[in-house]
Amino acid sequence: MLRAIKTFIKDPEPTGKLDAVEPGLNIAEGVVRVTEPLRSPVRQQNCAAFFYRSFFFMAGEKAVAAHKIKEAQGYASFELEMDGGVLHVEPPRKSTFGHQDHVSLSRQYGQTFQGLEELVMPGARVRVRGKVKMADGEKVMKLKEVTILEKQAVAAGVVGDRKLRKKKR
């Protein structure tokens, strides 16, 4: 009985080949290509997805404490370039958090405020997990989770991560 449950719950093996992607739950790896990018809330950069966290800091008698204010994430539709073709990836939900929301929080909490974002940039090598359906003869994944495997060059040879660019010199 336990073996049967594990078989149905276990995630499929990750694949980098479009032919191996079938309707149902899949984990696919490839390179992100974005036609209509999303703007990140802090730096206003074009991206495929962002993960936002904000904090404010309070100084106590013995230590400084960080208090979480807001967590948000946003996704754009993008294409996952794989061996054998392209997998269309749809966001799990529309993002309602944007730059104005970040600015509003910044004004509200003042100098002790800090907003951080992690971006999935065009050209990044990622692993996506989600359900695939056929739509108009093409495979389309409804995204559940995205993991950055490797930050790579974006358009015009600009590296998405400045620290990485400095190390390469």
Secondary structure, DSSP 8 states (H G I E B T S, - for coil): -HHHHHHHHS----BSBGGG--SEEEEEEEEEE-SS-EE-TTT--EESEEEEEEEEEEE-SS-EEEEEEEEEEEE--EEEEEBTEEEEEE-SS-----HHHHHHHHHHHGGGEEEEEEEE-TT-EEEEEEEEEEETTEEEEEEEEEEEEE--B-GGG-BS-HHHHHHH-
